Amino acid sequence: MKSAVIDSAKSLGAVLSTARTVAGLTQERAAALSAVPRAYVSALETGKDTMALERLFRLLQAYGAEMRVEIREAP
């Protein structure tokens, strides 16, 4: 199991890309399974910052908190 701290849109994108790869999914399949456009998956994985993400990371910083993701190995 891999673990990573998420503190920016860029680090979120890197973790999402890794998790998708570990799961053996293409962006197209991941998008279909999660009912979101493939372009959205791509934007997140490339670290595109949005107002919502910017606000989320500012709040985490203000709270002295961190977001951590654990990636399980594919079954």
C-alpha positions as CSV (number, residue, x, y, z in Angstrom):
1,M,0.0,0.0,0.0
2,K,1.3,3.4,-0.9
3,S,0.4,6.6,1.0
4,A,0.7,10.2,0.0
5,V,-0.1,13.6,1.4
6,I,-2.2,15.8,-0.8
7,D,-1.5,19.5,-0.5
8,S,-2.1,20.9,-3.9
9,A,-4.0,20.2,-7.2
10,K,-0.7,18.9,-8.6
11,S,-0.2,16.4,-5.8
12,L,-3.8,15.3,-6.1
13,G,-3.4,14.8,-9.8
14,A,-0.3,12.7,-9.3
15,V,-2.0,10.4,-6.8
16,L,-5.2,10.1,-8.8
17,S,-3.1,9.1,-11.9
18,T,-1.1,6.5,-9.8
19,A,-4.3,5.1,-8.3
20,R,-5.9,4.7,-11.7
21,T,-2.8,3.0,-13.1
22,V,-2.6,0.6,-10.1
23,A,-6.3,-0.2,-10.6
24,G,-5.5,-1.0,-14.2
25,L,-7.9,1.5,-15.6
26,T,-7.7,3.9,-18.6
27,Q,-8.9,7.4,-18.2
28,E,-11.9,6.5,-20.4
29,R,-12.8,3.5,-18.2
30,A,-12.3,5.4,-15.0
31,A,-14.6,8.2,-16.3
32,A,-17.3,5.7,-17.3
33,L,-17.2,3.9,-13.9
34,S,-17.4,7.2,-12.0
35,A,-19.9,8.9,-14.4
36,V,-17.7,11.9,-15.1
37,P,-16.4,13.2,-18.4
38,R,-13.0,11.9,-19.4
39,A,-11.8,15.5,-19.8
40,Y,-12.5,16.0,-16.1
41,V,-10.4,12.9,-15.2
42,S,-7.6,14.3,-17.4
43,A,-7.9,17.8,-15.9
44,L,-7.6,16.4,-12.3
45,E,-4.7,14.1,-13.2
46,T,-2.7,16.9,-14.8
47,G,-3.1,19.0,-11.7
48,K,-5.5,21.7,-13.0
49,D,-6.3,24.0,-10.1
50,T,-9.9,25.0,-9.6
51,M,-11.5,27.4,-7.3
52,A,-13.0,24.6,-5.2
53,L,-9.6,22.8,-4.9
54,E,-7.8,26.0,-4.1
55,R,-10.3,26.7,-1.3
56,L,-10.1,23.2,0.0
57,F,-6.3,23.3,0.3
58,R,-6.5,26.8,2.0
59,L,-8.9,25.5,4.6
60,L,-6.8,22.4,5.3
61,Q,-3.7,24.7,5.7
62,A,-5.7,27.0,8.0
63,Y,-6.8,24.1,10.1
64,G,-3.4,22.7,10.4
65,A,-4.7,19.5,8.8
66,E,-3.6,17.3,5.9
67,M,-5.3,15.1,3.4
68,R,-3.7,11.7,2.9
69,V,-4.6,9.0,0.4
70,E,-3.7,5.4,0.6
71,I,-3.5,3.4,-2.6
72,R,-4.2,-0.3,-2.3
73,E,-2.7,-2.7,-4.7
74,A,-5.1,-4.0,-7.4
75,P,-6.9,-7.2,-6.5
